[in-house]
Amino acid sequence: MQAPTPAQPQAYLTPQEIARRLGVSLRTVYAWLSAGKLPKVKLSRRAVRVRPEDFERFVAERTA
């Protein structure tokens, strides 16, 4: 299976999806992204996404 690339944005999670899945505010997700706690992929100047495997690792580290 080929790894997702910025040319395949549907494979990534949006900050809104992450906030909804974790039950936190969008502001909290953006704070994690800015602090580097949650790795991001920049698709454009404003658009950021998170790889599913990075999201899963982030959640696992916080639930361990």
ABEGO torsion letter per residue (X at the ends): XBBBBAABAAABBBAAAAAAAAGBBAAAAAAAAAAGABBBBBABAABBBBBAAAAAAAAAAAAX
